[in-house]
Amino acid sequence: MAFLTPEHLIERMNIKEGAVVADIGAGSGAYTVALARTVGDEGKVYAVDVHKDLLETLKSSLDRAGYMNTDIIWADIEEGVYLDSYSLDATVMSN
Protein backbone atom coordinates (compact mmCIF):
# COMPACT_ATOMS: atom_id res chain seq x y z
CA MET A 1 0.00 0.00 0.00
CA ALA A 2 1.30 3.44 -0.90
CA PHE A 3 1.73 6.18 1.68
CA LEU A 4 -1.41 8.29 1.96
CA THR A 5 -0.67 11.97 1.45
CA PRO A 6 -2.47 14.78 3.28
CA GLU A 7 -4.04 15.78 -0.06
CA HIS A 8 -5.43 12.28 -0.59
CA LEU A 9 -6.88 12.09 2.91
CA ILE A 10 -8.39 15.59 2.66
CA GLU A 11 -10.06 14.58 -0.58
CA ARG A 12 -11.45 11.46 1.12
CA MET A 13 -12.81 13.66 3.95
CA ASN A 14 -14.73 15.64 1.32
CA ILE A 15 -13.32 18.98 2.51
CA LYS A 16 -14.20 21.57 -0.11
CA GLU A 17 -13.39 25.13 -1.05
CA GLY A 18 -14.81 27.58 1.48
CA ALA A 19 -14.69 25.13 4.40
CA VAL A 20 -13.51 26.09 7.89
CA VAL A 21 -11.16 23.48 9.35
CA ALA A 22 -9.07 23.07 12.50
CA ASP A 23 -5.74 21.23 12.24
CA ILE A 24 -5.20 20.07 15.83
CA GLY A 25 -1.58 19.20 16.52
CA ALA A 26 -0.50 20.95 13.34
CA GLY A 27 3.21 20.40 13.97
CA SER A 28 5.26 21.25 10.89
CA GLY A 29 2.08 21.86 8.91
CA ALA A 30 1.78 19.17 6.24
CA TYR A 31 -1.98 19.11 6.72
CA THR A 32 -2.26 22.85 7.33
CA VAL A 33 -0.70 23.67 3.96
CA ALA A 34 -2.79 21.08 2.11
CA LEU A 35 -5.94 22.31 3.86
CA ALA A 36 -5.14 25.97 3.09
CA ARG A 37 -4.78 25.06 -0.57
CA THR A 38 -8.02 23.05 -0.55
CA VAL A 39 -10.28 25.54 1.25
CA GLY A 40 -9.02 28.48 -0.81
CA ASP A 41 -9.43 32.18 -0.12
CA GLU A 42 -13.04 31.81 1.06
CA GLY A 43 -12.14 29.14 3.64
CA LYS A 44 -10.17 29.21 6.88
CA VAL A 45 -7.69 26.87 8.55
CA TYR A 46 -6.85 27.05 12.25
CA ALA A 47 -3.44 25.48 12.93
CA VAL A 48 -3.21 24.56 16.62
CA ASP A 49 -0.12 23.21 18.35
CA VAL A 50 1.65 23.33 21.71
CA HIS A 51 5.10 23.73 20.12
CA LYS A 52 5.61 27.45 19.54
CA ASP A 53 8.78 26.98 17.47
CA LEU A 54 6.99 24.71 14.99
CA LEU A 55 4.15 27.20 14.68
CA GLU A 56 6.58 30.06 14.02
CA THR A 57 8.22 28.06 11.25
CA LEU A 58 4.81 27.11 9.85
CA LYS A 59 3.66 30.74 9.92
CA SER A 60 6.75 31.80 7.96
CA SER A 61 6.16 29.06 5.39
CA LEU A 62 2.50 30.01 4.98
CA ASP A 63 3.39 33.70 4.62
CA ARG A 64 6.04 32.95 1.98
CA ALA A 65 3.55 30.79 0.07
CA GLY A 66 0.94 33.55 0.23
CA TYR A 67 -1.68 31.70 2.28
CA MET A 68 -3.73 34.36 4.06
CA ASN A 69 -6.52 31.96 5.05
CA THR A 70 -4.83 30.50 8.12
CA ASP A 71 -4.74 31.39 11.81
CA ILE A 72 -1.95 30.08 14.01
CA ILE A 73 -3.00 29.19 17.56
CA TRP A 74 -0.43 28.34 20.23
CA ALA A 75 -2.27 26.15 22.72
CA ASP A 76 -2.26 22.83 24.52
CA ILE A 77 -5.41 20.96 23.49
CA GLU A 78 -5.30 19.03 26.74
CA GLU A 79 -5.76 22.36 28.54
CA GLY A 80 -8.49 23.45 26.15
CA VAL A 81 -8.64 25.52 23.01
CA TYR A 82 -11.52 27.84 22.31
CA LEU A 83 -12.80 27.31 18.80
CA ASP A 84 -16.51 27.68 18.28
CA SER A 85 -17.44 24.10 17.33
CA TYR A 86 -20.39 25.39 15.31
CA SER A 87 -18.02 27.38 13.12
CA LEU A 88 -16.03 24.32 11.96
CA ASP A 89 -16.83 22.10 9.03
CA ALA A 90 -14.12 19.58 9.96
CA THR A 91 -11.30 18.87 12.37
CA VAL A 92 -8.08 17.11 11.43
CA MET A 93 -5.90 15.35 14.00
CA SER A 94 -2.99 13.41 12.58
CA ASN A 95 -0.11 11.56 14.17
C-alpha positions as CSV (number, residue, x, y, z in Angstrom):
1,M,0.0,0.0,0.0
2,A,1.3,3.4,-0.9
3,F,1.7,6.2,1.7
4,L,-1.4,8.3,2.0
5,T,-0.7,12.0,1.4
6,P,-2.5,14.8,3.3
7,E,-4.0,15.8,-0.1
8,H,-5.4,12.3,-0.6
9,L,-6.9,12.1,2.9
10,I,-8.4,15.6,2.7
11,E,-10.1,14.6,-0.6
12,R,-11.4,11.5,1.1
13,M,-12.8,13.7,3.9
14,N,-14.7,15.6,1.3
15,I,-13.3,19.0,2.5
16,K,-14.2,21.6,-0.1
17,E,-13.4,25.1,-1.1
18,G,-14.8,27.6,1.5
19,A,-14.7,25.1,4.4
20,V,-13.5,26.1,7.9
21,V,-11.2,23.5,9.3
22,A,-9.1,23.1,12.5
23,D,-5.7,21.2,12.2
24,I,-5.2,20.1,15.8
25,G,-1.6,19.2,16.5
26,A,-0.5,21.0,13.3
27,G,3.2,20.4,14.0
28,S,5.3,21.3,10.9
29,G,2.1,21.9,8.9
30,A,1.8,19.2,6.2
31,Y,-2.0,19.1,6.7
32,T,-2.3,22.9,7.3
33,V,-0.7,23.7,4.0
34,A,-2.8,21.1,2.1
35,L,-5.9,22.3,3.9
36,A,-5.1,26.0,3.1
37,R,-4.8,25.1,-0.6
38,T,-8.0,23.1,-0.5
39,V,-10.3,25.5,1.3
40,G,-9.0,28.5,-0.8
41,D,-9.4,32.2,-0.1
42,E,-13.0,31.8,1.1
43,G,-12.1,29.1,3.6
44,K,-10.2,29.2,6.9
45,V,-7.7,26.9,8.6
46,Y,-6.8,27.0,12.2
47,A,-3.4,25.5,12.9
48,V,-3.2,24.6,16.6
49,D,-0.1,23.2,18.3
50,V,1.6,23.3,21.7
51,H,5.1,23.7,20.1
52,K,5.6,27.4,19.5
53,D,8.8,27.0,17.5
54,L,7.0,24.7,15.0
55,L,4.1,27.2,14.7
56,E,6.6,30.1,14.0
57,T,8.2,28.1,11.2
58,L,4.8,27.1,9.8
59,K,3.7,30.7,9.9
60,S,6.8,31.8,8.0
61,S,6.2,29.1,5.4
62,L,2.5,30.0,5.0
63,D,3.4,33.7,4.6
64,R,6.0,32.9,2.0
65,A,3.5,30.8,0.1
66,G,0.9,33.6,0.2
67,Y,-1.7,31.7,2.3
68,M,-3.7,34.4,4.1
69,N,-6.5,32.0,5.0
70,T,-4.8,30.5,8.1
71,D,-4.7,31.4,11.8
72,I,-1.9,30.1,14.0
73,I,-3.0,29.2,17.6
74,W,-0.4,28.3,20.2
75,A,-2.3,26.2,22.7
76,D,-2.3,22.8,24.5
77,I,-5.4,21.0,23.5
78,E,-5.3,19.0,26.7
79,E,-5.8,22.4,28.5
80,G,-8.5,23.4,26.1
81,V,-8.6,25.5,23.0
82,Y,-11.5,27.8,22.3
83,L,-12.8,27.3,18.8
84,D,-16.5,27.7,18.3
85,S,-17.4,24.1,17.3
86,Y,-20.4,25.4,15.3
87,S,-18.0,27.4,13.1
88,L,-16.0,24.3,12.0
89,D,-16.8,22.1,9.0
90,A,-14.1,19.6,10.0
91,T,-11.3,18.9,12.4
92,V,-8.1,17.1,11.4
93,M,-5.9,15.4,14.0
94,S,-3.0,13.4,12.6
95,N,-0.1,11.6,14.2
